[in-house]
Amino acid sequence: MKSKVPAPGGSSPAGGGEWMPLRDAATRIGVPEVTLRRRCERLLRKRRAADPTALIKFDGLRARKFGQRWQVHLDHGWAAPSSAPMT
């Protein structure tokens, strides 16, 4: 079965941005890298209890773990310069 999640660095099927390293996503949304990584890890631990997939969605972004690295896809709302950072 073919995965619907593009390879790291690839664009999304709907053309809504591209997957980027967690470091770049954190910079773009204005939060520290460690904060975004820890939030992803917390949500992934909760999700794995019900579903072992490594794709999580929250606050207008999707994150997926590829081995030891996180890749993040930002929805269109994060593209606007006036986007507020996560709280």
Secondary structure, 3 states (H helix, E strand, C coil): CCCCCCCCCCECCCCCCEEEEHHHHHHHHCCCHHHHHHHHHHHHHHHHHHCCCCEEEECCEEEEEECCEEEEEECHHHHCCCCCCCC
